[in-house]
Amino acid sequence: MGRSKNILFIDNDKDQLRKLDKQLSALKKRWQVDYASNKDETMAQLRTRPYDIIAMELHVDGFEGEELLDEIKYRQPGSIRFIISESVDSENYIRFVKYAHQFITKPYLQSELIGKIKKSLRLKHVFLNERASKGIASIEELPSMPELFLKLERELNKEDVIISNIGKMIAEDMSMTAGLLKLVNSPFFGLYSKVTKPEQAVTLLGLDNLKGLVLGIHLFNSTKGAKIDFSIEELGKHCQYTALMARAIIKAEGGSNEQAEHTFLAGFLHDIGKLVLATSYPDEYRTILSIVRETNTPVPEAEKDILGFTHAEVGAYLLAIWGFDEDVVEAIYCHHSPQRLGSVDLSPAVAIHVANSFDHELRVKNSEYAPHLLSADWLEQNEFGSKLPEWLQICAETMEEEARAI
């Protein structure tokens, strides 16, 4: 059993801290929880022990401007940092992204706070990846969250979610409606009749997938006008194929519906880091692609050489900040390197690693690029090697279904 987790809450409001202490009483066997309400108490606590998580109000007595944020980042570099405030939400978090890994808006539910703490602890290796953190902090303008995403987030957090309301929200955005209907009418879904209404698409795609699909479609659509040295349309097809093939692998292995949905979503979003890097660092990314084409260097290797971080790391970091499930984040983080996984069980990450490679093998899109090789040794060591021929057949049949439908 590992050591207990150390958590520090910093807030001017002592009544809020006392209330929080009562709410967390059941977890104190596993968590060492400390509190501070002003500068002196905060500095004393920061010298006491290394904290796994520090959750802070933006404005604390004794600290000027962003002094508190700078102190915590300097003195506790190994902590996951939360900002809890009425003035920071999903729409204006960009200013603070270099300081914080998670954002919670007051007033918050106890279950929301505890859920985010537990999820963040499980994703510590993603949040504390310094290469990705520096990369995100150096981007002048992060991808914006679509207004529809924010509306869906609020609606899906309600106790009683009404599908018709979700459908109406999507119907107000013609571009999003077209994207979701195109996706659900893909031959991969094997539907006998065409879906024409957003409500039907929501039901078939699943509520767990919906926010991520909205975000993914938005990112693909919003970068179509950018000067990028690769085909965004082809990247979108690759992400869709990877998503559907990976889900087919999970289903063939008896995975749960939830696992299949997480796999589909992670596959659909697994390369969004490429969109972020290509639009945020256009000159550097052109250089990266030139190296890839001229020297047959794998894309992640060239990215790390030029930028210091990869599209997998940046994509996972952003999705972790945006609150996606850890299965989805970890799958994106590890889609080129399953050896980074903490588990050796079949997971969305394993399925996406395999499907990503098989899609590049079955549909050669650019013969100048180095092949996307499977981590064969790791797969063999963890008893997935014997499954590969069967999984390749599943993916090949999926390709044949698509070819017949065109």
Secondary structure as the mmCIF struct_conf table of DSSP 4:
data_model
#
loop_
_struct_conf.conf_type_id
_struct_conf.id
_struct_conf.beg_label_comp_id
_struct_conf.beg_label_asym_id
_struct_conf.beg_label_seq_id
_struct_conf.end_label_comp_id
_struct_conf.end_label_asym_id
_struct_conf.end_label_seq_id
HELX_LH_PP_P HELX_LH_PP_P1 GLY A 2 SER A 4
STRN STRN1 LYS A 5 ILE A 10
BEND BEND1 ASN A 12 ASN A 12
HELX_RH_AL_P HELX_RH_AL_P1 LYS A 14 GLN A 23
TURN_TY1_P TURN_TY1_P1 LEU A 24 LEU A 24
HELX_RH_3T_P HELX_RH_3T_P1 SER A 25 LEU A 27
TURN_TY1_P TURN_TY1_P2 LYS A 28 ARG A 30
STRN STRN2 TRP A 31 ALA A 36
BEND BEND2 ASN A 38 ASN A 38
HELX_RH_AL_P HELX_RH_AL_P2 LYS A 39 LEU A 46
TURN_TY1_P TURN_TY1_P3 ARG A 47 THR A 48
BEND BEND3 ARG A 49 ARG A 49
BEND BEND4 ASP A 52 ASP A 52
STRN STRN3 ILE A 53 MET A 56
BEND BEND5 LEU A 58 LEU A 58
TURN_TY1_P TURN_TY1_P4 ASP A 61 GLY A 62
TURN_TY1_P TURN_TY1_P5 GLY A 65 GLU A 66
HELX_RH_AL_P HELX_RH_AL_P3 GLU A 67 ARG A 75
TURN_TY1_P TURN_TY1_P6 PRO A 77 GLY A 78
BEND BEND6 SER A 79 SER A 79
STRN STRN4 ILE A 80 SER A 85
BEND BEND7 GLU A 86 SER A 87
TURN_TY1_P TURN_TY1_P7 SER A 90 ASN A 92
HELX_RH_3T_P HELX_RH_3T_P2 TYR A 93 PHE A 96
TURN_TY1_P TURN_TY1_P8 VAL A 97 TYR A 99
BEND BEND8 HIS A 101 HIS A 101
STRN STRN5 GLN A 102 THR A 105
BEND BEND9 LYS A 106 PRO A 107
HELX_RH_AL_P HELX_RH_AL_P4 GLN A 110 ARG A 122
TURN_TY1_P TURN_TY1_P9 LEU A 123 LEU A 123
HELX_RH_AL_P HELX_RH_AL_P5 LYS A 124 PHE A 127
TURN_TY1_P TURN_TY1_P10 LEU A 128 LEU A 128
HELX_RH_AL_P HELX_RH_AL_P6 GLU A 130 SER A 138
BEND BEND10 GLU A 140 GLU A 141
HELX_LH_PP_P HELX_LH_PP_P2 LEU A 142 PRO A 146
HELX_RH_AL_P HELX_RH_AL_P7 GLU A 147 LEU A 156
TURN_TY1_P TURN_TY1_P11 ASN A 157 ASN A 157
BEND BEND11 LYS A 158 ASP A 160
HELX_RH_AL_P HELX_RH_AL_P8 ILE A 163 ALA A 171
TURN_TY1_P TURN_TY1_P12 GLU A 172 GLU A 172
HELX_RH_AL_P HELX_RH_AL_P9 MET A 174 VAL A 184
TURN_TY1_P TURN_TY1_P13 ASN A 185 ASN A 185
BEND BEND12 SER A 186 SER A 186
HELX_RH_3T_P HELX_RH_3T_P3 PRO A 187 PHE A 189
BEND BEND13 TYR A 192 SER A 193
BEND BEND14 LYS A 197 LYS A 197
HELX_RH_AL_P HELX_RH_AL_P10 PRO A 198 LEU A 205
HELX_RH_AL_P HELX_RH_AL_P11 LEU A 207 SER A 222
TURN_TY1_P TURN_TY1_P14 THR A 223 GLY A 225
BEND BEND15 ALA A 226 ALA A 226
BEND BEND16 ASP A 229 PHE A 230
HELX_RH_AL_P HELX_RH_AL_P12 ILE A 232 ALA A 252
TURN_TY1_P TURN_TY1_P15 GLU A 253 GLY A 254
HELX_RH_AL_P HELX_RH_AL_P13 ASN A 257 LEU A 269
TURN_TY1_P TURN_TY1_P16 HIS A 270 ASP A 271
HELX_RH_AL_P HELX_RH_AL_P14 ILE A 272 SER A 280
BEND BEND17 TYR A 281 TYR A 281
HELX_RH_AL_P HELX_RH_AL_P15 PRO A 282 THR A 295
HELX_RH_AL_P HELX_RH_AL_P16 VAL A 299 ILE A 306
TURN_TY1_P TURN_TY1_P17 LEU A 307 LEU A 307
BEND BEND18 GLY A 308 PHE A 309
HELX_RH_AL_P HELX_RH_AL_P17 HIS A 311 ILE A 321
TURN_TY1_P TURN_TY1_P18 TRP A 322 GLY A 323
HELX_RH_AL_P HELX_RH_AL_P18 GLU A 326 TYR A 333
TURN_TY1_P TURN_TY1_P19 CYS A 334 CYS A 334
BEND BEND19 HIS A 335 HIS A 336
HELX_RH_3T_P HELX_RH_3T_P4 PRO A 338 ARG A 340
BEND BEND20 GLY A 342 GLY A 342
BEND BEND21 ASP A 345 ASP A 345
HELX_RH_AL_P HELX_RH_AL_P19 PRO A 348 LEU A 362
BEND BEND22 ARG A 363 ARG A 363
TURN_TY1_P TURN_TY1_P20 SER A 367 GLU A 368
BEND BEND23 TYR A 369 TYR A 369
HELX_LH_PP_P HELX_LH_PP_P3 ALA A 370 PRO A 371
HELX_RH_AL_P HELX_RH_AL_P20 ALA A 376 GLN A 381
TURN_TY1_P TURN_TY1_P21 ASN A 382 GLU A 383
HELX_RH_3T_P HELX_RH_3T_P5 GLY A 385 LYS A 387
HELX_RH_AL_P HELX_RH_AL_P21 LEU A 388 ALA A 405
#
